[in-house]
Amino acid sequence: MNVNVRSLSMPLSLCGRRSPARSTAFTLAAALLFLPGLVSPSAVEAQSPLEAPLLAAADLSDGVRNFVAVDAAVVALVGVTVVDGTGAEPAMNRTVLVRNGMIAAVGAAGEVEIPEGAEVLELAGHTVIPGIVGMHNHTFYTTSSRRAQLDVSSPRLYLASGVTTIRTTGSYHPYSEVNLKRAIEAGDAVGPRMHVTGPYLTGPTASYMTGIGTPEEARRVVGYWADEGATWFKFYTRVDRASFQAAVEEAHRRGLRFTGHLCSVSFTEAVEFGIDNLEHGFFTNTDWDPAKEPDECPAGALGRLADVDIESAEVTATLQAMVAAGVPMTSTLAVYELGLPNRPPVEDRFREMLAPEFLADYLATRRQIDERGAEGNAWAAIWDKALAFERRFHEMGGILAAGVDPTGIGGALPGFGDQRNYELLLEVGLSPVDAIRVMTLNGAAVLGEDHAYGSVEVGKRADLVVIAGDPVADPASIRNVHMVFRDGVGYDPERLLASVRGQVGVR
């Protein structure tokens, strides 16, 4: 059998011109306050062909091809352990065959026929998981005093970390995201597949967010951004119920969907009004707040969550309503963890990626939190309850997805925070294979695209993460991304990271 086995260490320039073969085609208080602070029927019905085209390496511009490590039409990943994203236990010594961007075969080594001329990658000691589907993954980034749109560094960080699909879940610069999505789909920019959420929709007077105060305004804003290319929308904290209902109805009329970081509307109200997804879990629900008034976000709601009995009938009723209606929930523990003292560990790679002024901002705020300790810290008082809320939702049959939300004080970077979520989902009490499913197939299901990607199964797009090591036995190895395949094209994580090292926050 004539096959091509090669090393992946070939250096390439980080810049270049288009290939001739390319087809035309806050203050601290504010920061802490808003640390982001079964599939729905609509999602199941929305199983339609993907908008994003399947691009071969030859369809990519030279600038994108500089990050490509494997561009063969047929590739065999040999000797790997496969954690397929379905919740199945790891399968050892497997071969994954990729053909023309799709998964063509998955089977025991020696049982999968490798075609002549295929590029064979010998990967003993590596684990293959599906591409991560980030369900709360902004392309902007904040510290406690800075906010920046990162059209270059965020997509590269995501892809380098194994995140092959993102939903932006609230836009700071919606046109930046619409244009970035189109550039990636055309092969002119490198990054994950994108689902763009329109601007945040909240109550009147809302800084960079869009304030809506009447049903008519709500319908108009949804209609405008639907026409401009948004496929999801997001409520934020202070929207009234009438505007909420009108916005959801307009989105559904157009075949689009809504999620929310809520407060003035509670989880059970949102479920009743037809929301398609809920963000952040325990941290943002006001169902059980005794100070809650209709259409109002009650002051001090976060602190009162410490008094909630997570096993109570009231909490159970909220969870049952979500599960019965098929409304998924997005876990964003990586950003909420930042409110806890002495967490998470500050990694060297984190320090290296950030622009100096952004790093200084984060470390200064981090020192304040660490020095104050856990006593009187609202996040510390409710952290275990938040973990239990997610665990109960998962155990009751709810569809839990995950995303990083690179906001708050700045310690959860695009991609890096998605990887940290894996460890935090284990802290919730999920098994490793369930945590990987939450981060992959569940996210694809919420998007209505689990028929196309989200698991290592024949007939799906070849979105694959090759990890050096075993993240099931050693969770920290989730960071050891050796290669990322999106639509069958293999990208080099180190080249992607090197291209923005020291520039996150300014590029």
SULZICOR-V220062 format. One record per backbone hydrogen bond with DSSP energy under -1.0 kcal/mol. CO is the residue of the C=O (numbers start at 1). NH is the residue of the N-H. Records with the same first field share a line. If there is no record, write none. Layout:
CO: NH, NH
This chain:
2: 117
4: 120
19: 22
23: 25
27: 31
28: 32
29: 33
30: 34
32: 35
40: 44
41: 45
44: 47
46: 48
56: 59
57: 60
61: 65
62: 66
64: 67
65: 68
67: 492
70: 490
73: 100
74: 119
75: 98
76: 121
77: 96
78: 123
80: 94
81: 128
82: 91
84: 456
91: 82
93: 109
94: 80
95: 107
96: 77
97: 104, 105
98: 75
99: 102
101: 462
102: 99
103: 459
105: 97
107: 95
108: 111
115: 118
118: 4
119: 76
121: 78
123: 126
125: 469
126: 81
127: 467
128: 83
129: 465
132: 164, 165
134: 167
136: 405
139: 150
141: 148
146: 143
148: 141
150: 154
152: 156
153: 157
154: 158
155: 159
156: 160
157: 161
158: 163
159: 162
162: 132
164: 193
165: 134
166: 195
167: 137
173: 177
174: 178
175: 179
176: 180
177: 181
178: 182
179: 183
180: 184
181: 185
182: 186
183: 188, 189
184: 187
187: 61
193: 166
195: 168
196: 231, 232
198: 171
200: 210
201: 236
202: 212
206: 209
210: 202
214: 218
215: 219
216: 220
217: 221
218: 222
219: 223
220: 224
221: 225
222: 226
223: 227
224: 228
225: 230
231: 257
232: 198
233: 259
234: 201
235: 261
236: 238
237: 264
240: 244
241: 245
242: 246
243: 247
244: 248
245: 249
246: 250
247: 251
248: 252
249: 253
250: 254
251: 256
252: 255
257: 233
258: 276
259: 235
260: 279
261: 237
266: 270
267: 271
268: 272
269: 273
270: 275
271: 274
278: 330
281: 284
282: 285
286: 289
289: 292
293: 296
298: 301
300: 304
302: 305
303: 306
304: 307
305: 308
309: 312
312: 316
313: 317
314: 318
315: 319
316: 320
317: 321
318: 322
319: 323
320: 324
321: 325
322: 327
328: 278
329: 401
330: 280
331: 403
332: 335, 336
333: 337
336: 339
337: 340
340: 343
347: 351
348: 352
349: 353
350: 354
353: 504
355: 359
356: 360
357: 361
358: 362
359: 363
360: 364
361: 365
362: 366
363: 367
364: 368
365: 369
366: 370
367: 371
368: 372
369: 373
374: 377
377: 381
378: 382
379: 383
382: 386
383: 387
384: 388
385: 389
386: 390
387: 391
388: 392
389: 393
390: 394
391: 395
392: 396
393: 398
394: 397
399: 329
401: 331
402: 135
405: 407
406: 142
407: 410
413: 417
414: 416
415: 419
416: 420
417: 421
420: 424
421: 425
422: 426
423: 427
424: 428
425: 430
431: 435
432: 436
433: 437
434: 438
435: 439
437: 440, 442
439: 133
440: 444
441: 445
442: 446
443: 447
444: 449
445: 448
449: 452, 453
452: 461
455: 457
457: 460
460: 103
461: 463
462: 488
463: 131
464: 485
465: 129
466: 482, 483
467: 127
470: 474
474: 477
475: 478
476: 479
477: 480
479: 481
480: 468
483: 466
484: 491
485: 464
486: 489
489: 486
490: 69, 70
491: 484
492: 496
493: 497
494: 498
495: 499
497: 500
500: 503
503: 506, 507
504: 355
507: 152
